[in-house]
Amino acid sequence: MKMRPLNPAGPLNLVRRLNLDDCPAVADLETQLFAGRFTAQSLRDMLNKPAFYGAVLPAVGQEVGLAAGPAAVIHAYYLSMITADCADIIAIGTHSDWQRRGFGRIMLEHLIGVTEQQHVEKILLEVAADNMPARQLYDSCGFVEIGCRKNYYKRDETRCDAVIMARLRGSAFS
């Protein structure tokens, strides 16, 4: 798949770091998208971890420099752990009303930019094998498949593999 160039201008500047006030809204999105892997409290706890880096794309009027407040509306978010040599994407999600509009790409490009600035060599993620829109997005941003976890995700009565993907520093958008 052809990689799209990174666009450092535009909506990327609307992404801001996750803060305490965002945790309930992100937890609500986690429930909507992933059956609630993270609660507001577990997200608050993550904010205290030195390697944790999370970001949100807030609704208009809640952008960079504006207080989110307790009723923050979040269109998209990502959660990651970043160390000196590797970043692990824990979650990346877009509110169901805003999917297929490029918000996932905005969030992924933002995270790639953060890791490039920190000279992180590798980004890792896992994605459900049947989540083709996400897999195509990751592929277009320079991620490649490096492994598989068989029957990793439970879907009601069935199981789905997790595809492990990696992106090396400087490999995307070239």
Backbone as a printed PyTorch tensor [residue, N CA C, xyz], in Angstrom:
tensor([[[  0.8280,  -1.1720,   0.0000],
         [  0.0000,   0.0000,   0.0000],
         [  0.8800,   1.2450,   0.0000]],

        [[  0.5040,   2.2600,  -0.7570],
         [  1.2750,   3.4970,  -0.8470],
         [  1.1140,   4.3060,   0.4390]],

        [[  2.2350,   4.8120,   0.9480],
         [  2.2010,   5.5980,   2.1680],
         [  1.8870,   7.0490,   1.8430]],

        [[  0.9950,   7.6440,   2.6480],
         [  0.6840,   9.0560,   2.5060],
         [  1.7210,   9.8650,   3.2590]],

        [[  2.0720,  11.0540,   2.7640],
         [  3.0640,  11.8680,   3.4620],
         [  2.5090,  12.4240,   4.7670]],

        [[  3.3980,  12.5790,   5.7360],
         [  3.0460,  13.1900,   7.0100],
         [  2.7540,  14.6600,   6.7790]],

        [[  1.6610,  15.1320,   7.3110],
         [  1.2880,  16.5340,   7.2090],
         [  1.3870,  17.1630,   8.5910]],

        [[  2.5250,  17.8130,   8.9100],
         [  2.7150,  18.3430,  10.2550],
         [  1.8180,  19.5350,  10.5760]],

        [[  1.1990,  20.1430,   9.5940],
         [  0.2960,  21.2610,   9.8350],
         [ -1.1190,  20.7210,   9.9910]],

        [[ -2.0650,  21.5830,  10.0170],
         [ -3.4550,  21.1730,  10.0550],
         [ -3.8810,  20.6290,  11.3920]],

        [[ -4.6910,  19.5650,  11.4010],
         [ -5.3260,  19.0930,  12.6230],
         [ -4.3600,  18.5530,  13.6830]],

        [[ -3.1230,  18.2280,  13.3040],
         [ -2.1800,  17.7200,  14.3020],
         [ -1.9930,  18.7060,  15.4440]],

        [[ -2.0920,  20.0040,  15.1450],
         [ -1.8850,  20.9810,  16.2010],
         [ -3.0760,  21.0890,  17.1480]],

        [[ -4.1550,  20.3950,  16.8700],
         [ -5.3040,  20.3670,  17.7740],
         [ -5.1900,  19.2470,  18.8030]],

        [[ -4.3170,  18.2900,  18.5590],
         [ -4.1230,  17.1800,  19.4930],
         [ -3.4030,  17.7200,  20.7120]],

        [[ -3.8610,  17.3070,  21.8810],
         [ -3.2010,  17.7280,  23.1150],
         [ -3.0030,  16.5360,  24.0300]],

        [[ -2.1250,  16.7140,  24.9720],
         [ -1.8060,  15.6530,  25.9200],
         [ -3.0210,  15.3340,  26.7800]],

        [[ -3.2210,  14.0740,  27.0560],
         [ -4.2850,  13.6040,  27.9350],
         [ -4.0740,  14.1970,  29.3230]],

        [[ -5.1510,  14.6860,  29.9510],
         [ -5.0520,  15.1760,  31.3210],
         [ -6.1210,  14.5270,  32.1900]],

        [[ -6.0840,  14.8060,  33.4820],
         [ -7.0170,  14.1790,  34.4310],
         [ -8.4750,  14.3880,  34.0440]],

        [[ -8.8080,  15.5790,  33.5650],
         [-10.1980,  15.8670,  33.2070],
         [-10.6840,  15.0570,  32.0070]],

        [[ -9.7700,  14.5720,  31.1810],
         [-10.1350,  13.7850,  30.0050],
         [-10.4610,  12.3280,  30.3350]],

        [[-10.0180,  11.8610,  31.4910],
         [-10.1070,  10.4250,  31.8010],
         [-11.5230,   9.8630,  31.7280]],

        [[-12.5570,  10.5330,  32.2690],
         [-13.9080,   9.9690,  32.1240],
         [-14.3550,   9.8350,  30.6640]],

        [[-14.0650,  10.8460,  29.8310],
         [-14.4760,  10.7810,  28.4230],
         [-13.7330,   9.6790,  27.6820]],

        [[-12.4430,   9.5240,  27.9450],
         [-11.6730,   8.4580,  27.2920],
         [-12.1490,   7.0960,  27.7880]],

        [[-12.4490,   6.9750,  29.0750],
         [-12.9860,   5.7090,  29.6030],
         [-14.3180,   5.3770,  28.9340]],

        [[-15.1520,   6.3800,  28.7010],
         [-16.4200,   6.1510,  27.9930],
         [-16.1640,   5.6450,  26.5740]],

        [[-15.1790,   6.2330,  25.8870],
         [-14.8400,   5.7570,  24.5480],
         [-14.3020,   4.3360,  24.5950]],

        [[-13.4850,   4.0340,  25.6050],
         [-12.9700,   2.6720,  25.7600],
         [-14.1230,   1.6770,  25.9060]],

        [[-15.1490,   2.0620,  26.6600],
         [-16.3100,   1.1910,  26.8340],
         [-17.0470,   1.0150,  25.5090]],

        [[-17.2300,   2.1080,  24.7840],
         [-17.9180,   2.0640,  23.4990],
         [-17.1700,   1.2080,  22.4780]],

        [[-15.8550,   1.3720,  22.4410],
         [-15.0630,   0.7450,  21.3830],
         [-14.4980,  -0.6180,  21.7410]],

        [[-14.1120,  -0.7960,  22.9990],
         [-13.3520,  -1.9860,  23.3840],
         [-13.8860,  -2.6700,  24.6390]],

        [[-15.1520,  -2.5220,  24.9330],
         [-15.7820,  -3.1690,  26.0900],
         [-15.1330,  -2.7620,  27.4130]],

        [[-14.6310,  -1.5470,  27.4820],
         [-14.1850,  -0.9790,  28.7440],
         [-12.9290,  -1.5520,  29.3450]],

        [[-11.8670,  -1.6230,  28.5780],
         [-10.6020,  -2.1270,  29.1120],
         [-10.0590,  -1.2340,  30.2090]],

        [[-10.2770,   0.0810,  30.0810],
         [ -9.7340,   1.0300,  31.0470],
         [-10.8470,   1.8740,  31.6390]],

        [[-10.8170,   2.0240,  32.9570],
         [-11.7530,   2.9000,  33.6590],
         [-11.1270,   4.2790,  33.7880]],

        [[-11.9230,   5.2470,  34.2030],
         [-11.3830,   6.5850,  34.4470],
         [-10.2730,   6.5230,  35.4910]],

        [[-10.4590,   5.7030,  36.5210],
         [ -9.4390,   5.6090,  37.5620],
         [ -8.1630,   4.9550,  37.0350]],

        [[ -8.2870,   3.9010,  36.2370],
         [ -7.0730,   3.2640,  35.7180],
         [ -6.3260,   4.2140,  34.7740]],

        [[ -7.0500,   5.0590,  34.0560],
         [ -6.4010,   6.0600,  33.2050],
         [ -5.6910,   7.1050,  34.0650]],

        [[ -6.3280,   7.5340,  35.1490],
         [ -5.6680,   8.4790,  36.0610],
         [ -4.3880,   7.8680,  36.6160]],

        [[ -4.4510,   6.5800,  36.9630],
         [ -3.2620,   5.8950,  37.4760],
         [ -2.1510,   5.8550,  36.4240]],

        [[ -2.5150,   5.6340,  35.1660],
         [ -1.5190,   5.6040,  34.0900],
         [ -0.8070,   6.9400,  33.9540]],

        [[ -1.5420,   8.0340,  34.1580],
         [ -0.9390,   9.3610,  34.0300],
         [  0.2380,   9.5520,  34.9830]],

        [[  0.2800,   8.7740,  36.0580],
         [  1.3770,   8.8710,  37.0280],
         [  2.5990,   8.0480,  36.6430]],

        [[  2.4920,   7.2470,  35.6180],
         [  3.6220,   6.4100,  35.1940],
         [  4.5360,   7.2280,  34.2780]],

        [[  5.8340,   7.2400,  34.5650],
         [  6.7540,   8.0660,  33.7710],
         [  6.7640,   7.7420,  32.2770]],

        [[  6.5820,   6.5010,  31.9030],
         [  6.6450,   6.1260,  30.4860],
         [  5.3290,   6.3570,  29.7540]],

        [[  4.2560,   6.6450,  30.4840],
         [  2.9530,   6.7920,  29.8420],
         [  2.8580,   8.0920,  29.0690]],

        [[  2.3030,   7.9870,  27.8530],
         [  2.0060,   9.1730,  27.0510],
         [  0.6550,   8.9490,  26.3880]],

        [[ -0.2920,   9.7880,  26.7050],
         [ -1.6020,   9.7240,  26.0900],
         [ -1.9530,  11.0720,  25.4950]],

        [[ -2.7750,  11.0580,  24.4670],
         [ -3.1820,  12.3040,  23.8180],
         [ -4.6320,  12.1750,  23.3630]],

        [[ -5.2740,  13.3280,  23.2010],
         [ -6.6660,  13.3660,  22.7710],
         [ -6.8420,  14.3970,  21.6660]],

        [[ -7.8500,  14.1570,  20.8540],
         [ -8.3030,  15.1370,  19.8710],
         [ -9.6720,  15.5950,  20.3640]],

        [[ -9.7110,  16.7440,  21.0410],
         [-10.9760,  17.2000,  21.6080],
         [-11.8920,  17.7950,  20.5550]],

        [[-13.1610,  17.9010,  20.9180],
         [-14.1330,  18.5460,  20.0460],
         [-13.7960,  20.0230,  19.9190]],

        [[-14.3090,  20.6580,  18.8950],
         [-14.0790,  22.0790,  18.6650],
         [-14.4740,  22.8530,  19.9250]],

        [[-13.6070,  23.8030,  20.3060],
         [-13.8450,  24.5940,  21.5090],
         [-13.1020,  24.0560,  22.7080]],

        [[-12.4720,  22.8780,  22.5570],
         [-11.7180,  22.2790,  23.6590],
         [-10.3030,  21.9520,  23.1990]],

        [[ -9.7930,  22.7350,  22.2440],
         [ -8.4960,  22.4710,  21.6530],
         [ -7.3590,  22.8610,  22.5880]],

        [[ -6.1590,  22.8660,  22.0360],
         [ -4.9470,  23.2180,  22.7540],
         [ -5.1420,  24.5630,  23.4490]],

        [[ -4.7450,  24.6090,  24.7160],
         [ -4.7800,  25.8550,  25.4530],
         [ -6.1000,  26.1480,  26.1280]],

        [[ -7.1290,  25.3710,  25.8360],
         [ -8.4090,  25.5850,  26.4850],
         [ -8.6420,  24.4870,  27.5060]],

        [[ -9.2050,  24.8380,  28.6260],
         [ -9.4610,  23.8500,  29.6750],
         [-10.4850,  22.8480,  29.1880]],

        [[-10.2180,  21.6030,  29.4500],
         [-11.1310,  20.5480,  29.0130],
         [-12.3890,  20.5310,  29.8610]],

        [[-12.2410,  20.6790,  31.1470],
         [-13.3960,  20.6430,  32.0380],
         [-13.8970,  19.2360,  32.2230]],

        [[-14.8020,  19.0630,  33.1830],
         [-15.2720,  17.7220,  33.5170],
         [-16.1360,  17.0880,  32.4370]],

        [[-16.6740,  17.8810,  31.5090],
         [-17.5470,  17.3300,  30.4740],
         [-16.8420,  17.3370,  29.1160]],

        [[-15.5640,  17.0210,  29.1010],
         [-14.7970,  17.0390,  27.8550],
         [-15.4240,  16.1110,  26.8260]],

        [[-15.4700,  16.5690,  25.5840],
         [-15.9270,  15.7510,  24.4670],
         [-14.6960,  15.4230,  23.6370]],

        [[-14.4190,  14.1550,  23.5070],
         [-13.2170,  13.6840,  22.8310],
         [-13.6240,  12.9470,  21.5570]],

        [[-13.0440,  13.3590,  20.4210],
         [-13.2990,  12.6510,  19.1600],
         [-12.4100,  11.4230,  19.0190]],

        [[-11.1490,  11.5390,  19.4610],
         [-10.2020,  10.4330,  19.2960],
         [ -9.1230,  10.5450,  20.3730]],

        [[ -8.4240,   9.4380,  20.5810],
         [ -7.3820,   9.4050,  21.6080],
         [ -6.3890,   8.3020,  21.2990]],

        [[ -5.2450,   8.3660,  21.9610],
         [ -4.3340,   7.2270,  21.9930],
         [ -3.6880,   7.1450,  23.3610]],

        [[ -3.3110,   5.9310,  23.7150],
         [ -2.6170,   5.6320,  24.9620],
         [ -1.3700,   4.8540,  24.5820]],

        [[ -0.2350,   5.2300,  25.1530],
         [  1.0030,   4.5440,  24.8060],
         [  1.9610,   4.5420,  25.9820]],

        [[  2.9400,   3.6810,  25.8850],
         [  4.0700,   3.6600,  26.8090],
         [  5.3020,   3.9070,  25.9470]],

        [[  6.0760,   4.9230,  26.3040],
         [  7.2480,   5.2890,  25.5130],
         [  8.4860,   5.2120,  26.3900]],

        [[  9.4330,   4.3820,  25.9600],
         [ 10.7280,   4.3030,  26.6270],
         [ 11.7870,   4.8100,  25.6490]],

        [[ 13.0260,   4.7540,  26.0440],
         [ 14.1040,   5.3070,  25.2180],
         [ 14.1820,   4.6710,  23.8370]],

        [[ 13.8830,   3.3770,  23.7250],
         [ 14.0640,   2.7050,  22.4360],
         [ 12.7840,   2.1760,  21.7970]],

        [[ 11.6720,   2.1680,  22.5480],
         [ 10.4570,   1.5510,  21.9940],
         [  9.2040,   2.2240,  22.5490]],

        [[  8.2190,   2.3840,  21.6820],
         [  6.8950,   2.8560,  22.0950],
         [  5.8990,   1.7350,  21.8350]],

        [[  5.0500,   1.4880,  22.8030],
         [  3.9750,   0.5060,  22.6520],
         [  2.6490,   1.2470,  22.6240]],

        [[  1.8970,   1.0740,  21.5490],
         [  0.5680,   1.6590,  21.4830],
         [ -0.3650,   0.7280,  22.2450]],

        [[ -0.9200,   1.2410,  23.3330],
         [ -1.8460,   0.4740,  24.1530],
         [ -3.2340,   0.5130,  23.5360]],

        [[ -3.6280,   1.6940,  23.0820],
         [ -4.9580,   1.8530,  22.4780],
         [ -4.9440,   3.0810,  21.5900]],

        [[ -5.7210,   3.0080,  20.5460],
         [ -5.9790,   4.1660,  19.6990],
         [ -7.4260,   4.0090,  19.2590]],

        [[ -8.2000,   5.0540,  19.4390],
         [ -9.6140,   4.9210,  19.1270],
         [-10.2560,   6.2270,  18.7220]],

        [[-11.3300,   6.1070,  17.9740],
         [-12.1180,   7.2430,  17.5150],
         [-13.5730,   6.9820,  17.8430]],

        [[-14.2380,   7.9880,  18.3830],
         [-15.6660,   7.8850,  18.6950],
         [-16.3960,   7.3480,  17.4570]],

        [[-17.3490,   6.4570,  17.6690],
         [-18.0180,   5.7980,  16.5360],
         [-18.6940,   6.7920,  15.5900]],

        [[-19.1600,   7.9310,  16.1030],
         [-19.7870,   8.9400,  15.2400],
         [-18.7830,   9.6560,  14.3430]],

        [[-17.4940,   9.5110,  14.6420],
         [-16.4590,  10.2510,  13.9220],
         [-15.4840,   9.3380,  13.1880]],

        [[-15.7750,   8.0530,  13.1240],
         [-14.8820,   7.1270,  12.4320],
         [-14.9410,   7.3400,  10.9200]],

        [[-13.8540,   6.9210,  10.2610],
         [-13.7040,   7.0110,   8.8060],
         [-13.6400,   8.4630,   8.3220]],

        [[-13.1480,   9.3610,   9.2010],
         [-12.9910,  10.7690,   8.8320],
         [-11.5540,  11.2460,   8.9990]],

        [[-10.6370,  10.3220,   9.2460],
         [ -9.2260,  10.6820,   9.3360],
         [ -8.7140,  10.9720,  10.7310]],

        [[ -9.5580,  10.8560,  11.7500],
         [ -9.1040,  11.1490,  13.1090],
         [ -8.1020,  10.1170,  13.6180]],

        [[ -8.2780,   8.8610,  13.2530],
         [ -7.2990,   7.8410,  13.6400],
         [ -5.9310,   8.1440,  13.0500]],

        [[ -5.9080,   8.5800,  11.7970],
         [ -4.6450,   8.9540,  11.1440],
         [ -4.0240,  10.1500,  11.8580]],

        [[ -4.8260,  11.1360,  12.2160],
         [ -4.3090,  12.3080,  12.9270],
         [ -3.6340,  11.8580,  14.2230]],

        [[ -4.2870,  10.9750,  14.9590],
         [ -3.7280,  10.5250,  16.2320],
         [ -2.4490,   9.7190,  16.0160]],

        [[ -2.4590,   8.8390,  15.0290],
         [ -1.2770,   8.0230,  14.7600],
         [ -0.1100,   8.8950,  14.2980]],

        [[ -0.3680,   9.8570,  13.4170],
         [  0.6870,  10.7540,  12.9660],
         [  1.2330,  11.5830,  14.1340]],

        [[  0.3690,  11.9640,  15.0480],
         [  0.8300,  12.7080,  16.2220],
         [  1.7780,  11.8460,  17.0530]],

        [[  1.3860,  10.6120,  17.3090],
         [  2.2410,   9.7180,  18.1000],
         [  3.5750,   9.4630,  17.3920]],

        [[  3.5320,   9.2670,  16.0950],
         [  4.7750,   9.0820,  15.3460],
         [  5.6600,  10.3080,  15.5070]],

        [[  5.0760,  11.4970,  15.4400],
         [  5.8380,  12.7170,  15.6260],
         [  6.4700,  12.8060,  17.0110]],

        [[  5.7080,  12.4300,  18.0360],
         [  6.2370,  12.4310,  19.4070],
         [  7.4240,  11.4800,  19.5130]],

        [[  7.2800,  10.2860,  18.9490],
         [  8.3730,   9.3110,  19.0450],
         [  9.5790,   9.7330,  18.2230]],

        [[  9.3500,  10.3710,  17.0880],
         [ 10.4770,  10.8690,  16.2850],
         [ 11.2520,  11.9330,  17.0610]],

        [[ 10.5360,  12.8400,  17.7270],
         [ 11.1930,  13.8880,  18.5190],
         [ 12.0230,  13.2970,  19.6560]],

        [[ 11.5690,  12.1640,  20.1890],
         [ 12.2840,  11.5270,  21.3030],
         [ 13.3020,  10.4920,  20.8100]],

        [[ 13.4660,  10.3740,  19.5020],
         [ 14.4250,   9.4550,  18.8780],
         [ 14.1610,   7.9980,  19.2710]],

        [[ 12.8980,   7.6540,  19.4060],
         [ 12.5050,   6.2750,  19.6990],
         [ 12.6800,   5.4530,  18.4290]],

        [[ 13.3230,   4.3170,  18.5500],
         [ 13.6730,   3.5040,  17.3820],
         [ 12.5180,   2.6950,  16.8140]],

        [[ 11.5370,   2.2990,  17.6600],
         [ 10.5220,   1.3540,  17.1960],
         [  9.1940,   1.6400,  17.8790]],

        [[  8.0990,   1.4870,  17.1340],
         [  6.7430,   1.5530,  17.6760],
         [  6.0990,   0.1950,  17.4390]],

        [[  5.4940,  -0.3630,  18.4770],
         [  4.8090,  -1.6540,  18.3870],
         [  3.3290,  -1.4800,  18.6750]],

        [[  2.5210,  -2.3420,  18.0650],
         [  1.0870,  -2.3660,  18.3500],
         [  0.5320,  -3.7400,  18.0350]],

        [[ -0.6500,  -3.9980,  18.5530],
         [ -1.4100,  -5.1950,  18.2050],
         [ -2.7590,  -4.7320,  17.6930]],

        [[ -3.2430,  -5.3920,  16.6600],
         [ -4.5280,  -5.0480,  16.0670],
         [ -5.2580,  -6.3410,  15.7340]],

        [[ -6.5710,  -6.3260,  15.9090],
         [ -7.3690,  -7.4990,  15.5680],
         [ -7.2280,  -7.8020,  14.0800]],

        [[ -7.0240,  -9.0630,  13.7690],
         [ -6.8110,  -9.4790,  12.3780],
         [ -7.9730,  -9.0840,  11.4770]],

        [[ -9.1770,  -9.0040,  12.0410],
         [-10.3400,  -8.6700,  11.2240],
         [-10.6280,  -7.1650,  11.1560]],

        [[ -9.7790,  -6.3460,  11.7660],
         [ -9.9720,  -4.8960,  11.7370],
         [ -9.1980,  -4.3230,  10.5420]],

        [[ -9.7530,  -4.5380,   9.3620],
         [ -9.0550,  -4.1410,   8.1320],
         [ -8.8510,  -2.6310,   7.9960]],

        [[ -9.7990,  -1.7740,   8.3830],
         [ -9.5160,  -0.3350,   8.2780],
         [ -8.2960,   0.0760,   9.1090]],

        [[ -8.1740,  -0.4440,  10.3230],
         [ -7.0170,  -0.1140,  11.1640],
         [ -5.7330,  -0.6860,  10.5690]],

        [[ -5.7820,  -1.9150,  10.0960],
         [ -4.5860,  -2.5280,   9.5150],
         [ -4.1120,  -1.7500,   8.2900]],

        [[ -5.0550,  -1.2740,   7.4730],
         [ -4.6890,  -0.4730,   6.3000],
         [ -4.0760,   0.8620,   6.7170]],

        [[ -4.6200,   1.4700,   7.7700],
         [ -4.0530,   2.7140,   8.2860],
         [ -2.6210,   2.4880,   8.7410]],

        [[ -2.3990,   1.4640,   9.5490],
         [ -1.0480,   1.1930,  10.0530],
         [ -0.0790,   0.8940,   8.9060]],

        [[ -0.5390,   0.1310,   7.9440],
         [  0.2910,  -0.1760,   6.7830],
         [  0.6780,   1.1030,   6.0380]],

        [[ -0.2790,   2.0040,   5.8630],
         [ -0.0090,   3.2470,   5.1290],
         [  0.9240,   4.1770,   5.8950]],

        [[  1.0870,   3.9430,   7.1850],
         [  1.9910,   4.7650,   8.0100],
         [  3.3190,   4.0660,   8.2720]],

        [[  3.6090,   3.0080,   7.5260],
         [  4.9180,   2.3830,   7.6100],
         [  5.0400,   1.2190,   8.5760]],

        [[  3.9410,   0.7590,   9.1360],
         [  3.9820,  -0.4110,  10.0250],
         [  4.0000,  -1.6800,   9.1850]],

        [[  4.7060,  -2.6930,   9.6690],
         [  4.7480,  -3.9940,   9.0070],
         [  4.4020,  -5.0750,  10.0160]],

        [[  3.8280,  -6.1500,   9.5070],
         [  3.4820,  -7.2820,  10.3660],
         [  4.7430,  -8.0230,  10.7820]],

        [[  4.8490,  -8.2910,  12.0930],
         [  6.0160,  -9.0290,  12.5860],
         [  5.6340, -10.2860,  13.3620]],

        [[  4.3420, -10.4940,  13.5770],
         [  3.9430, -11.6800,  14.3170],
         [  2.4400, -11.7520,  14.4840]],

        [[  2.0180, -12.7920,  15.1890],
         [  0.5930, -13.0380,  15.3990],
         [  0.3880, -13.7090,  16.7480]],

        [[ -0.6480, -13.2880,  17.4490],
         [ -1.0810, -13.9650,  18.6770],
         [ -2.3980, -14.6630,  18.3350]],

        [[ -2.3470, -15.9610,  18.2400],
         [ -3.5210, -16.7420,  17.8490],
         [ -4.6270, -16.6390,  18.8920]],

        [[ -5.8400, -16.4460,  18.4070],
         [ -7.0370, -16.4290,  19.2600],
         [ -6.9240, -15.4650,  20.4340]],

        [[ -6.3090, -14.3240,  20.2130],
         [ -6.0190, -13.3670,  21.2840],
         [ -7.2640, -12.6240,  21.7700]],

        [[ -8.0910, -12.1480,  20.8240],
         [ -9.2760, -11.3810,  21.1830],
         [-10.4960, -12.2860,  21.2660]],

        [[-11.3100, -12.0700,  22.2940],
         [-12.5510, -12.8170,  22.4220],
         [-13.6850, -11.9640,  21.8750]],

        [[-14.4520, -12.5430,  20.9700],
         [-15.6010, -11.8760,  20.3480],
         [-16.8290, -12.7280,  20.5870]],

        [[-17.5680, -12.4200,  21.6240],
         [-18.7200, -13.2210,  22.0190],
         [-18.2850, -14.6770,  22.1650]],

        [[-18.7130, -15.5180,  21.2560],
         [-18.3720, -16.9450,  21.3470],
         [-17.1890, -17.3360,  20.4670]],

        [[-16.6490, -16.3820,  19.7380],
         [-15.5250, -16.6850,  18.8380],
         [-14.2550, -15.9850,  19.3150]],

        [[-13.1570, -16.3270,  18.6930],
         [-11.8610, -15.7110,  18.9960],
         [-11.3020, -15.1240,  17.7060]],

        [[-10.4160, -14.1380,  17.8680],
         [ -9.7970, -13.4780,  16.7140],
         [ -8.3140, -13.3030,  17.0050]],

        [[ -7.4890, -13.5070,  15.9930],
         [ -6.0450, -13.3280,  16.1480],
         [ -5.7000, -11.8480,  16.3220]],

        [[ -4.5940, -11.6050,  17.0070],
         [ -4.0080, -10.2650,  17.0800],
         [ -2.7920, -10.2440,  16.1680]],

        [[ -2.7460,  -9.2880,  15.2720],
         [ -1.5990,  -9.1090,  14.3960],
         [ -0.6600,  -8.1200,  15.0870]],

        [[  0.5870,  -8.5080,  15.2490],
         [  1.5920,  -7.6340,  15.8580],
         [  2.2880,  -6.8820,  14.7350]],

        [[  2.3430,  -5.5550,  14.8750],
         [  2.9410,  -4.7200,  13.8410],
         [  3.9960,  -3.8160,  14.4660]],

        [[  4.9880,  -3.4480,  13.6640],
         [  6.0620,  -2.5750,  14.1220],
         [  6.3850,  -1.5430,  13.0510]],

        [[  6.8650,  -0.4180,  13.5040],
         [  7.3400,   0.6380,  12.6220],
         [  8.6920,   1.1030,  13.1610]],

        [[  9.7010,   1.0690,  12.2990],
         [ 11.0240,   1.5410,  12.6990],
         [ 11.1410,   3.0310,  12.4430]],

        [[ 11.9340,   3.6970,  13.2450],
         [ 12.1020,   5.1360,  13.1580],
         [ 12.4910,   5.5380,  11.7330]],

        [[ 11.7680,   6.5300,  11.2390],
         [ 12.0760,   7.0660,   9.9100],
         [ 11.5470,   6.2420,   8.7570]],

        [[ 10.8280,   5.1410,   9.0290],
         [ 10.3960,   4.2800,   7.9330],
         [  9.1110,   4.7210,   7.2720]],

        [[  8.3210,   5.5200,   7.9250],
         [  7.0490,   5.9390,   7.3370],
         [  7.1870,   7.3050,   6.6840]],

        [[  6.3100,   7.5790,   5.7600],
         [  6.1880,   8.8690,   5.1100],
         [  7.4250,   9.2440,   4.3210]],

        [[  8.1970,   8.2530,   3.8850],
         [  9.4120,   8.5910,   3.1400],
         [  9.2010,   8.4240,   1.6470]]])
